[in-house]
Amino acid sequence: MAPERICILIENESTLGPVFSIDPERCGHAIARRSGWAERIEVIFSTDLDRFHATIGMADALIGWRFPHRDLINLAPRLRWIHLTGAGVEHLAPFDWLPPGVAVTNNRGVHAPKCEEFVAMVLLFLANQLPALWANQLQARWSPRYTRSIAGRRAAVVGVGSMGGAAAFACRRLGLDVVGVRRSGGSHSAVRAMYAANQLKQALDGADFVIVSTPLTKSTRHLIGAQEIACLAPGAALINIARGGVVDNQALSAALDSGHLSGAWLDVFEHEPLPAEAMEWRMTNTVITPHCSSDDAEAYIPRTLELILDNVERLVAGHPLVAQVDPVLEY
């Protein structure tokens, strides 16, 4: 019997830029490194849906980020698997459109190495109150701010998944006491004490830093609000690498204005690109980065392709896919 062939449709989105584009050359190199697979995989490339409708009917797998998902049940009779080239999946929720028997995976794990570097940088930046010092520089104001070492202080990681785990490792390497929050409450090697979701305030109590890395779902919208921020130690700092909607920015702004929080670093927002009139631009002692904290300019697509090809082998072998999205939990 001839080995099973897999047809993969890769749907690229030009507005996302080359960092997130899977091109034929890099895809070909990744497949060639796997012995015996070059003849078993047919790859179709589409950009901005230019070949989507003409080819989705023959695809066993769809790789992409945005596509006409509600039409798939009629357009893609052979489809068995969808891989999303990012981590968050809230733009596709609820998953009532998902055809029966089709698995969904995401890029969980691809961001982790860059995320660990980024969080380490941000922690040191905020621990030394550089947002305030930077603001003073812009106003030619000489006003020393003396801070203590970061080692021994406490960090709470809210959402200890792949990125949250990387953040926890960054905290531990800097000598922080790390506590975490995850839905299961299960342990993690970089976290001293893990709390379940219903113990969020207990985990935040007295923390000097909170790193928000939980998915955005119906249950996590505005998960970090005024009451949760009030649990943090006076002068604490907040880092959001999750999704903008997880943090109540009105409460965050009030805590920054009052001095209860000494600083914040925001990489994600409810509306992106962030509009010029958005309140985040005017928050006190806040650094804004345009959703680029964990996306490695060189390694993102190679790591993505390795994850995809690992799952191709699993799909053919009938094994469970890695990085599966639970349609009920929406992550």
C-alpha positions in Angstrom: 0.0 0.0 0.0 1.3 3.4 -1.0 2.0 5.8 2.0 -0.7 8.3 2.7 -0.2 11.7 1.1 -1.2 14.9 2.9 -2.3 18.1 1.2 -1.7 21.2 3.2 -3.0 24.6 2.4 -0.9 27.5 3.9 -2.9 30.7 4.0 -0.6 33.7 4.6 -1.7 37.2 5.4 0.4 39.9 3.8 -0.5 42.6 6.4 1.2 40.5 9.1 4.6 40.9 7.4 7.4 38.5 6.6 8.1 37.4 10.2 4.8 35.5 10.1 4.8 34.4 6.4 5.5 30.7 5.6 7.2 30.9 2.2 8.0 28.0 -0.2 11.7 28.1 0.4 11.7 27.8 4.1 8.9 25.2 4.0 10.8 23.2 1.5 13.9 23.2 3.6 12.0 22.1 6.7 10.3 19.2 4.8 13.6 18.1 3.2 15.2 17.6 6.6 12.7 14.9 7.3 13.6 11.7 5.6 11.0 10.3 3.3 8.4 13.1 3.7 9.1 15.2 0.6 7.0 12.9 -1.6 4.2 12.5 0.9 3.3 16.2 1.4 1.7 18.5 -1.1 1.8 22.1 -0.1 -0.3 24.8 -1.6 0.5 28.5 -0.8 -2.2 31.2 -0.7 -1.8 34.8 0.3 -4.8 37.0 1.2 -7.1 34.3 0.1 -5.9 34.5 -3.6 -6.0 30.6 -3.9 -8.0 29.8 -0.8 -11.4 29.1 -2.4 -10.0 27.3 -5.4 -7.9 24.8 -3.2 -9.4 24.4 0.2 -11.6 21.6 -1.1 -8.6 19.3 -1.6 -6.8 20.2 1.7 -6.4 17.7 4.6 -4.8 20.5 6.7 -5.1 24.3 6.8 -2.3 26.4 8.2 -3.0 30.1 8.8 -4.4 32.8 11.1 -7.5 34.4 9.5 -9.7 32.6 6.9 -13.4 32.2 6.2 -13.8 29.8 9.1 -17.6 29.7 9.2 -17.6 28.4 5.6 -15.2 25.5 6.2 -17.9 22.9 6.9 -19.1 23.3 3.3 -15.9 24.3 1.6 -13.5 21.7 3.0 -14.9 18.2 3.0 -11.4 16.6 3.4 -10.2 18.8 6.2 -8.9 17.0 9.3 -6.8 19.6 11.0 -6.3 23.4 11.3 -3.1 24.9 12.7 -3.1 28.5 13.8 0.2 30.4 13.4 -0.3 32.3 16.6 -1.1 31.5 20.2 -4.3 33.4 20.9 -7.5 32.0 19.4 -10.1 34.4 20.6 -10.7 35.8 17.1 -12.2 32.4 16.2 -14.3 31.9 19.3 -16.8 30.6 19.8 -15.9 27.4 18.0 -19.5 26.5 17.0 -18.3 26.7 13.3 -15.7 23.9 13.7 -16.5 20.9 11.5 -17.0 17.6 13.3 -13.8 15.6 13.7 -11.5 18.5 12.8 -8.7 19.2 15.3 -7.3 22.7 16.0 -3.8 23.4 17.1 -1.9 26.6 17.8 1.7 27.9 18.0 1.9 27.1 21.7 5.6 26.9 22.6 7.0 28.7 19.6 7.1 32.0 21.6 8.8 30.7 24.7 12.5 31.3 24.1 12.0 35.0 23.0 9.4 35.5 25.8 11.9 34.5 28.5 14.4 37.1 27.2 11.8 39.8 26.9 10.4 39.3 30.4 13.9 39.4 31.9 14.5 42.7 30.2 11.2 44.2 31.3 11.5 43.0 34.9 14.9 44.8 35.3 13.6 47.9 33.5 10.6 48.2 35.8 12.5 47.2 39.0 14.8 50.1 38.4 11.8 52.5 37.7 13.2 53.4 34.3 9.8 54.6 33.0 9.9 57.4 35.6 13.6 58.2 34.9 12.9 58.3 31.2 10.1 60.7 31.7 12.4 62.9 33.8 15.0 62.8 31.0 12.5 64.1 28.5 11.8 67.0 30.7 15.5 67.7 31.6 14.6 67.0 35.3 17.4 65.8 37.7 15.5 63.6 40.2 17.3 60.5 41.4 15.2 57.4 42.1 16.9 54.8 44.3 15.8 51.2 44.0 16.7 47.9 45.6 17.9 44.7 44.0 15.3 42.6 42.3 16.6 39.4 43.9 14.3 38.2 46.7 11.2 40.1 45.6 8.0 38.3 44.6 6.6 37.8 41.1 3.1 36.4 40.4 2.6 34.8 37.0 -1.0 34.7 36.0 -1.4 32.0 33.4 1.5 29.5 33.6 1.2 28.0 30.2 4.0 28.0 27.6 4.7 31.8 27.7 3.8 32.1 31.4 6.3 29.2 32.1 9.0 31.1 30.1 8.2 34.2 32.2 8.5 32.2 35.4 11.9 30.9 34.3 13.0 34.5 33.7 11.8 35.5 37.1 13.6 32.6 38.8 16.9 33.3 37.0 16.8 36.9 38.4 16.4 35.5 41.9 12.7 36.3 42.4 10.3 34.3 44.5 7.8 33.0 41.9 4.2 32.1 42.5 1.8 31.2 39.7 -1.8 30.8 38.8 -3.1 28.2 36.4 -6.6 26.7 35.9 -5.5 23.2 36.9 -3.4 24.4 39.9 -0.8 21.9 38.7 2.9 22.4 39.6 5.6 24.0 37.4 9.4 23.6 38.0 10.0 27.4 38.0 7.2 28.2 40.4 7.5 27.9 44.2 3.7 27.9 44.9 0.9 27.4 42.3 -2.6 28.6 42.9 -5.8 27.6 41.1 -7.9 30.2 39.2 -10.2 30.8 42.1 -7.2 31.6 44.3 -6.1 34.6 42.2 -6.2 37.2 44.9 -4.3 35.0 47.3 -1.5 34.5 44.7 -1.3 38.3 44.1 -1.2 39.2 47.7 2.0 41.2 48.4 3.5 40.5 44.9 6.0 43.1 43.6 5.5 42.1 40.0 2.5 40.6 38.2 3.0 39.1 34.8 -0.3 38.5 32.9 0.0 35.7 30.4 -3.4 34.0 30.4 -5.5 33.5 27.3 -8.5 35.8 26.7 -11.7 34.0 27.1 -15.2 34.8 28.5 -14.0 33.9 32.0 -10.7 36.0 31.8 -12.0 39.3 30.4 -11.0 42.0 33.0 -9.6 39.2 35.2 -7.1 41.8 36.6 -9.2 44.7 37.9 -9.2 47.2 40.8 -9.6 44.5 43.5 -6.8 42.3 42.1 -4.4 45.3 41.7 -5.1 46.3 45.2 -3.7 43.0 46.4 -0.3 43.8 45.0 2.4 45.3 47.2 2.6 49.2 47.1 4.9 50.2 44.3 4.4 47.0 42.4 4.6 46.8 38.6 2.4 45.0 36.0 3.4 43.4 32.7 0.8 42.3 30.2 1.9 39.9 27.5 -1.5 38.1 27.3 -4.3 40.0 25.6 -5.5 43.6 26.2 -8.9 42.5 27.4 -7.5 40.5 30.4 -6.6 43.7 32.2 -9.1 46.5 33.1 -7.1 49.5 31.9 -9.3 52.0 33.8 -8.3 50.3 37.0 -4.7 50.0 35.9 -4.5 53.7 35.0 -6.0 54.7 38.4 -3.4 52.6 40.3 -0.6 54.1 38.3 -1.9 57.6 39.0 -2.3 56.9 42.7 1.2 55.5 43.0 0.0 52.1 44.1 1.7 50.8 41.0 5.1 52.2 40.1 5.0 51.2 36.5 3.5 49.0 33.8 4.6 47.4 30.5 1.9 46.7 28.0 2.5 44.7 24.8 -1.1 43.8 24.0 -4.3 45.8 23.5 -8.0 45.3 22.9 -7.7 47.2 19.6 -4.6 46.8 17.5 -3.0 48.9 16.1 -3.5 51.0 19.2 -5.4 54.2 18.2 -3.8 57.5 18.8 -6.7 58.5 21.1 -6.4 55.4 23.3 -5.9 56.0 27.0 -3.0 53.6 27.2 -0.7 56.2 25.5 -1.3 58.6 28.3 -0.9 56.3 31.3 1.6 57.3 33.9 5.0 55.4 34.0 3.9 53.0 31.3 5.9 51.5 28.4 4.0 50.4 25.3 5.3 47.9 22.8 3.2 47.0 19.7 2.5 43.3 20.3 6.0 42.2 19.4 7.5 40.9 22.7 7.8 37.2 21.9 8.0 37.0 18.1 11.5 36.1 17.0 12.3 37.7 13.7 14.5 34.8 12.5 13.3 31.8 14.4 9.5 32.2 14.5 8.7 30.5 11.2 11.4 27.7 11.5 10.0 26.8 14.9 6.4 27.0 13.6 7.3 24.6 10.7 8.9 22.1 13.1 5.8 22.1 15.2 3.6 21.7 12.1 5.7 18.8 10.7 5.8 17.1 14.0 2.0 17.1 13.9 1.9 16.0 10.3 3.7 12.8 11.4 1.3 12.4 14.3 -1.7 12.9 12.1 -0.6 10.2 9.6 0.3 7.9 12.5 -3.1 8.4 14.2 -1.5 9.9 17.3 -2.9 12.9 19.3 -1.6 16.2 18.0 0.4 18.5 20.2 -0.6 22.0 21.1 -4.3 21.2 20.7 -6.9 23.9 21.3 -9.9 22.9 23.5 -13.0 24.4 21.7 -14.9 24.5 25.0 -12.2 26.3 27.0 -11.3 28.4 23.9 -7.5 28.0 24.3 
